Amino acid sequence: MKKSLIALAAVGAMMSTTPAFAGNVQIQYDDLNLSSPAGQEALERRIDKAARDVCGLDQQRSGTRFPNRGAKKCFDNAKKQATQQMAAVVDEQRLGG
């Protein structure tokens, strides 16, 4: 069975002054040709959007214009994790897997 999902798990800092972000999202890619740069770019955009959504990176906080550090850290960790999974999937497809 061909795998067609990348799991994106994101957990932000758990401090009393920083809201916790937790989520588990699966990003579908079976419709993309990951052996092409266009397919890889499309998956990268999906990963970026999913990480932003699950971490609440684009949510406005009332009372401040400063970005939420917990959301940014969550986003960075989620992107790193998903990008590593993407690299493994791209390598597997290149090898005919």
N, C-alpha and C positions, 0 to 999 in steps of 0.2 A: 504494500500500500504506500503510495507516494504521500509524503508529508506536505502539507500546504498551509501551515500556520506557524507564525512566530509568536511565542508567548512573551508578553510584556508585563512584568510584575514591577510595581513601583511602590516604594515605601519611603516616605519623607521622614525627616527628623521628628522624634517623639519627645518634644519638650513642652512644658506647660504653656510657654508663650508662643510656641509655633504649632500651628495646626498640623495634624498628621494626615498625610495623603496615602491612601492604600488602594490598590487596584490591581486587577489582573485582566489584561486585555489580550486577545489573540488577533493577530494581524494576518489576513489572508493574502496569499501571493500566488496561488495556483493559476491565476489568469495572466501572470506576467512571465515574460521570457527573461529570466535573470542572467542569461549568458550575454545579453545585450546591455549596453550602457543605459539605454532608455528604460528598460525594465528595472534595472538596479536603481535608477533615479526615482522611478515611480514608487518602488518599495521604500526608499529612503524618505520620501514625502509622507507615505502612510505611517511609517514609524514615528516621524516627527510629530504628526498630527495626533497620533494615539498617545504619545508621551505627554504632549501639551494637555490633552484632555484629561488623562488619568491623574496628572499631577496638579491640575488647576492652574497651570502657569499663566494663562491669559485672563484669569478671573480678576476683576477689580476688587480691591479691598477698600472698604469705607474708612475714611479718616486719614488716608495716606496715599501718596503717589509712588511710594517706594515699592519696588518689587518684593515679593515674599521670598525670603532666602530658603525656606523649607521647600517651597514649590520648585525653585531653581535647582536645588540639590537633588530633589526627586527626579526632575526632568533629566538632569545630567546623568544620573545613575541609570534611569530607564533607557535612555538613548544608548548608553555604553553597552548595556546588557543586550538590547535588541540588535545593535550593530554587530556585535560579536556573533550572534545567532545568524544574522544575515550573511556575514562573511562565510560561515560554515556552509550555509545553504548554497551560496553562489559557487563555492569550491566543489561541492557535491554535484551540482548541475554541470559544471565544466568537465567533471570526470565521468559524466554520463549516468550519474545516480539518480 
